[in-house]
Amino acid sequence: MRRIHPDTALAVILLAFAALVLVFWLPADTDTGLYEIKRGKFTIGDALAPAFAGTVMAIAGLLLLFGSKARDAPKLDTGHVKFLSAMIAIVLAGMVLMRWAGPAATMLFADDDYRLLRDTVPWKYLGFSSGGFVIVAGASSVVEGRFSRGAALAGVVAVLFIIALYDLPFEDLLLPPNGDV
């Protein structure tokens, strides 16, 4: 029996998940298209972010499927499990910070409810910045095997770049997770 290469298996999983996102989840869960034009004003639609994520997954799956494959596929060992566990822990920690840093800071330092302040500086950036920094700098540190200034700088630059790209140009866009809080 012929063994399936790990890249092929991952490619099939990515393509299947991308197809589920693009074909089923997007139409069922979003009210608008990729963009909307209301009263002559161009705004981002509900479907843009998930459509972008699904498309990136599909492209990654196709690259894995049709890209070159090493003859000797690596065997799964404890190092791989430790690496994956560390990455999962970092992403979870970042997500918890993203969700709760803003409301916790508001509870400690402001008189108003977070829901009223979630689109005002500095409150709207607290969760996204702290969680994004932890995810990027933490993942870089795990890959490098140690925490470094470069990892910290990558975390800061990535967060600032995303804020500049998504928050500053659009008046009515809330950075995650502020739209759900």
Secondary structure as GFF3:
##gff-version 3
##sequence-region A 1 181
A	DSSP	alpha_helix	6	19	.	.	.	ID=ss1
A	DSSP	pi_helix	20	25	.	.	.	ID=ss2
A	DSSP	alpha_helix	26	29	.	.	.	ID=ss3
A	DSSP	beta_strand	35	38	.	.	.	ID=ss4
A	DSSP	beta_strand	41	44	.	.	.	ID=ss5
A	DSSP	alpha_helix	48	66	.	.	.	ID=ss6
A	DSSP	alpha_helix	78	109	.	.	.	ID=ss7
A	DSSP	alpha_helix	114	117	.	.	.	ID=ss8
A	DSSP	alpha_helix	123	144	.	.	.	ID=ss9
A	DSSP	alpha_helix	149	162	.	.	.	ID=ss10
A	DSSP	pi_helix	163	167	.	.	.	ID=ss11
###
